[in-house]
Amino acid sequence: MAVKKPLTALEQATLSTIVDTYHESEGWLDLTRVCSRTARHLVDVRQSVARLVRYGLVTIDEEAPNTERWLKFSLPE
C-alpha cells in the first residue's frame, strides 16, 4: 500500500527508530525510546505506529506478547 500523504515528523521519527533498532533488538522496540527522542506521549507514539501499520510500512507481530510499551515489529521485505 502506498502512502498517500507525506509522513508526519512523529511518524518519520517512529519509523526511523524502528528501522535503526530492528536488528539489535530482534524486532522488539520499547516505545518510550521514541517518546524520549520526540518528546511525545506514549499514546501519540502508539497512534503513529498504528498509522505506519495501516500504510503497510511495518507489521506488528500479533503472536508476540506485546504490551502497551513493548511491541515486536517486522519490516516488509
C-alpha positions as MATLAB code, in Angstrom:
seq = 'MAVKKPLTALEQATLSTIVDTYHESEGWLDLTRVCSRTARHLVDVRQSVARLVRYGLVTIDEEAPNTERWLKFSLPE';
ca = [
       0.000    0.000    0.000;
       1.367    3.393   -0.937;
       1.357    6.274    1.478;
      -0.969    8.921    0.038;
       0.493   11.802    2.004;
       3.923   12.527    3.447;
       4.707   11.078    6.849;
       4.410   13.437    9.790;
       7.529   14.236   11.791;
       6.393   11.817   14.504;
       5.660    9.030   12.008;
       9.068    9.547   10.402;
      10.824    9.520   13.785;
       8.928    6.383   14.809;
       9.771    4.587   11.567;
      13.422    5.650   11.799;
      13.680    4.332   15.357;
      12.085    1.017   14.356;
      14.470    0.612   11.410;
      17.550    1.758   13.365;
      16.970   -0.639   16.268;
      15.336   -3.534   14.406;
      18.339   -5.859   14.123;
      19.892   -5.129   17.502;
      16.689   -5.980   19.322;
      15.347   -8.781   17.106;
      12.355   -6.610   16.204;
      11.412   -5.554   19.738;
      11.038   -1.860   20.494;
      10.352   -0.089   23.750;
       8.113    2.720   22.501;
       9.387    5.003   25.256;
      12.590    5.288   23.181;
      10.535    7.103   20.568;
       8.906    9.164   23.324;
      12.343   10.213   24.571;
      13.584   11.098   21.090;
      10.492   13.085   20.121;
       9.242   14.465   23.469;
       5.820   12.997   22.688;
       3.475   10.985   24.895;
       3.160    7.216   24.587;
      -0.406    7.491   23.285;
       0.816    9.710   20.421;
       3.578    7.257   19.557;
       1.132    4.328   19.610;
      -1.156    6.226   17.213;
       1.834    6.862   14.977;
       2.630    3.144   14.978;
      -0.987    2.357   14.060;
      -0.752    4.671   11.066;
       2.541    3.089    9.955;
       0.851   -0.317   10.133;
      -2.104    0.978    8.072;
       0.334    2.398    5.498;
       1.980   -1.037    5.269;
       5.397    0.254    6.322;
       5.673   -2.008    9.376;
       3.865   -5.027   10.763;
       3.269   -5.830   14.410;
       3.821   -9.450   15.395;
       0.395  -10.218   16.859;
       1.594  -13.545   18.293;
       4.322  -11.936   20.392;
       3.436  -10.934   23.952;
       3.120   -7.214   23.131;
       2.349   -4.715   25.863;
       1.341   -1.058   25.967;
       5.032   -0.153   25.923;
       6.761   -3.023   24.078;
       5.939   -4.119   20.528;
       7.574   -6.627   18.221;
       7.808   -5.437   14.641;
       8.626   -6.945   11.315;
       9.584   -4.922    8.285;
       8.376   -5.578    4.755;
      10.818   -7.390    2.507;
];
